[in-house]
Amino acid sequence: MTHHVVVVESPAKSKTINKYLGNDYTVLASFGHVRDLPSKDGSVEPDNDFMMHYEVDPDSQKHVNAIASAVKGADTLYLATDPDREGEAISWHVLEALRLKNVIKKDLVVKRIVFHEITKKAVTHAIANPRDIDMNLVNAQQARRALDYLVGFNLSPILWRKLPGAKSAGRVQSVALRLICEREFEIEQFITQEFWDISLDLATPSDKAFKARLTHFNKEKLEKFSIPDQVSADAITLALQSKSFSVTSVKPKQSRRNPYAPFSTSTLQMDASRKLGFTAKKTMQIAQKLYEGIALSGETTGLITYMRTDGISVGMDALMDARNYITTSYGKNYLPDSPRMYKTKAKNAQEAHEAIRPTDLARTPDAMRAYLDHDQARLYELIWKRMVASQMEAAVYDQIQVELESSDKNATLSTTGSVLKFDGFLKLYQEAHDDDEVEEEHRRLPELNEGEKIRTDAVNPAQHFTNPPPRYTEASLVKRLEELGIGRPSTYASIISVLSDRGYVNLDKKRFVSQSRGRLVSAFLENYFKRYVEYDFTAELENTLDEISNGDKEWKVELKRFWVDFIAKIEESKHLTITDILDRLDAVLEPFIFGTGEAAEKARVCPTCGNGRLSLKTGKFGAFLGCSNYPDCSYTKQMVSGDDGESEAAAGSVDFPKTLGTDPKTAEEISLRKGPYGVYVQLGMAEKPKRASLPKGLSADDVTLEVALSLLALPREVGLHPESGKPIMAGIGRFGPYVLHMGAYTSLTKDDDVLTIGMNRAVTMIAENAKKKGAEPLRIVGKHADGDDIGVFSGRYGPYIKHKKLNVTLPRGVEPEDLTLEQALELLSKKAAAAPTKGGNKKPAAKAKASDAAPAKKAAKKPAAKKKAPAKKAASKQKVG
């Protein structure tokens, strides 16, 4: 009897797929990545042909062990991780981890399978059509991981030393930060300009009213700034009031508006942001749940195809299903003669991947509503409608353009009208737009004929001012990154999340505002590492990774090409002094900190001593403004903070208290109120009514009765943990939203919604929280005489040494990468000697000698290039070649 093992990424998929395949198959989950580069020196060795030292995460070890145990008696191993480059790499890592355990026997057949939807048809088709692991895809992912490691692990320490308070820099995140900061700079530098336009209220001989706009005056075409002020506008208005007009031209035409393509990852994130108010991260979390499956009639079925894709093509079966549905539900008038075929225009797109679409169009949004929570239903409806609409007929408009001229031929007016003749795909779906993209409303015009005399009822001058470019929303930032060819569909949500978590940007009214810390980091990188935050360079690197994945370039050759210039820049930056850096950033950021011109000079005058000059300084807790007369004058001021007004932002535009409705169970009134500790919802008017605070990031404007009921129902059960079988609860506590499992609390991130967080995300967060119980060291200095590692860690007050429970802050002037084992042992010995005993008295500690400790590596002269990782067990280190 044959037996087969199938490895997928998520435990939520395993039971469903096992049901599809039957008892001859064992389906196990890897729970995402099983191996990664540890966050320490030597994980990538550029001087040793870019050898990469992977380690199996301790939490992943049990999953690898379970897979290894199952494989021992199997005939076939199917690697069925996600159908993208990252999934391909995870399959390879699983296989390598099993090989190091010596469980891959000669007679074991190992195959890679992919499916883009979790349905029985898709899974069985994948089993019938296996292939080998695509090492081009794996190597492209390895190159990406190596680049991210080399940039982050070498550039971040430079930031820590030269710009205290800065947290990290990344290959893609720093470019996204630059986009946001540059937009802020454009807004600060923007000079508003006044302009006017003039419209006229007109009427036909039959008294039908309409409007027209002045386009020419004194036989000259009017441009945007042709009427610069009220004096000019009033003069033209006066002249127009005495003129009579007649119709000189009537031009009818018909226009067609085609439907949008089905969703890719980026367009789904954009539309969900605009229409539903979802963050990119929330969109992907809900889409993941829809992809992994919902219990329908006792069987779990995936509702949508794979949600990380830049393709917009659709398989022929799905196209024909859509066409059949359109004919049945809307009639043949709504069906084009042939299926619509779409091809992406985005850079770096992987055309082999299908668009995001429903797995079965018969599962309509109305039919699925009973099985989905509120936000899942809204996102599914968006995906379903977009797919069906993409195969519908175009919308048709009857348009008319009319021109009128004054009797003295000195003034010309123009007006357009448009009538929707056939709604086509608009019957089902309309795309949302950002503020600056909203289309003008279509206007109807009365019947007009050439030569017809028109009456003037009023002349309306209108004043306008130019506006600065708008700040990025999540949707417009994702759109811009995609246009530039930066990042991948799977990375956009994490890039945005990292920028917020680092305190580099804040969201204000759903738009990104760069914070002082972010402005400093971006300015530093632009001035000292300009090439590595240039849009073209980062996009070209993405192209290179694509060429590696296609087998057109060799990954280690490209890594070397990048590394040679990058490490030279790192070495050069070590000679920079903090004073030189601050002077340069002080000048670059003057418009942001002090303003411009005379206002800047006034703002720089110290308000305490009156003759000192304020400039950028830096300390243990980051950047601040200080007086040039220090220490005689100790005036300091924090840079602009993004926290001001947060409670006001949460309050929105609501007048408190606001009645939202009644509780369907108790019929008590539910209201929205504001107290001394923020905004909350309240049930009833009892002496001690039930209340629930609004989670951070939720505006009072967005609180509906449904949201309020959900908040009042907290804590709620998310489900049973797939390993322990114990319930996972979600709620809001003293320190914010959390999930609770077996007595352990895990705080939710800014982008997680306590009301909608699902099982898969909750299990992942609980696992990640368990990993964080021991923070990753910046580097391992060596071993203590007792055999335990001595590590250097990054702390709130700077780098520190840790050995067991003893922590020692590094002295001023000692850098983490320069610390020797001898220095570390001496510092630990002094701290131990100064520590009080249980009885309250200090006791001398036996001083550990360097000779008693395990030998340590010498401090490397080049970060990551010269240092080698500490010796590891064979199972946790693998040379990639």
Salt bridges, closest charged atoms under 4 A:
ASP36 OD1 - ARG145 NE 2.81
ASP41 OD2 - ARG779 NE 3.97
ASP41 OD2 - LYS867 NZ 2.79
GLU45 OE2 - HIS53 NE2 2.50
ASP47 OD2 - LYS866 NZ 3.30
ASP49 OD2 - LYS556 NZ 3.41
GLU55 OE2 - LYS40 NZ 3.39
GLU55 OE2 - LYS872 NZ 3.16
ASP82 OD1 - LYS13 NZ 2.54
GLU86 OE2 - HIS33 NE2 2.71
GLU88 OE1 - ARG112 NE 2.95
GLU88 OE2 - ARG131 NH1 2.82
GLU96 OE2 - ARG99 NH1 2.89
GLU117 OE1 - ARG357 NH2 3.01
ASP132 OD1 - LYS111 NZ 3.06
ASP148 OD1 - ARG171 NE 2.80
GLU182 OE2 - ARG178 NE 2.74
GLU184 OE2 - ARG471 NH2 2.69
GLU186 OE1 - ARG183 NE 3.51
GLU188 OE2 - ARG519 NH1 2.95
ASP197 OD2 - HIS464 NE2 3.12
ASP201 OD1 - LYS211 NZ 2.52
ASP207 OD1 - ARG455 NH2 2.87
ASP271 OD2 - ARG386 NH1 3.86
ASP310 OD2 - ARG488 NH2 2.60
ASP317 OD2 - LYS121 NZ 3.39
GLU354 OE1 - ARG357 NE 2.85
ASP366 OD1 - ARG369 NH2 2.88
ASP375 OD2 - LYS282 NZ 2.90
ASP375 OD1 - ARG378 NH1 3.21
GLU381 OE2 - LYS385 NZ 3.27
GLU393 OE1 - ARG256 NH2 2.92
GLU393 OE1 - ARG340 NH2 3.61
GLU405 OE1 - LYS409 NZ 3.32
ASP408 OD2 - LYS243 NZ 2.34
GLU431 OE2 - ARG386 NH1 3.49
ASP434 OD1 - ARG274 NE 3.40
ASP435 OD2 - ARG511 NH2 3.20
GLU437 OE1 - ARG274 NH2 3.65
GLU437 OE1 - HIS433 ND1 3.78
GLU437 OE2 - LYS479 NZ 3.71
GLU439 OE2 - ARG257 NH2 3.95
ASP457 OD1 - ARG455 NE 2.76
GLU483 OE1 - ARG480 NH1 3.26
GLU526 OE1 - ARG178 NE 3.66
GLU542 OE1 - ARG144 NH2 3.02
GLU542 OE2 - ARG171 NH1 3.82
ASP546 OD1 - ARG85 NH2 2.52
ASP546 OD1 - ARG488 NH1 3.57
GLU547 OE1 - LYS553 NZ 3.19
GLU558 OE1 - ARG561 NE 3.16
ASP565 OD2 - ARG531 NH1 3.15
GLU571 OE2 - LYS574 NZ 3.33
GLU572 OE2 - LYS569 NZ 3.49
ASP586 OD2 - ARG604 NH2 2.75
GLU590 OE2 - ARG604 NE 3.00
GLU601 OE2 - ARG613 NH2 4.00
GLU646 OE2 - LYS696 NZ 3.86
GLU648 OE2 - LYS674 NZ 3.42
GLU706 OE1 - HIS374 ND1 3.13
GLU723 OE1 - LYS62 NZ 3.36
GLU723 OE2 - HIS63 NE2 3.78
ASP752 OD1 - ARG761 NE 2.92
ASP753 OD2 - LYS282 NZ 2.89
ASP786 OD1 - HIS784 ND1 3.51
ASP786 OD2 - HIS803 NE2 3.02
ASP786 OD2 - LYS804 NZ 3.11
ASP788 OD2 - LYS804 NZ 3.68
ASP789 OD1 - LYS783 NZ 2.74
GLU815 OE1 - ARG161 NE 3.96
GLU817 OE2 - ARG161 NH1 2.43
GLU826 OE2 - LYS830 NZ 3.54
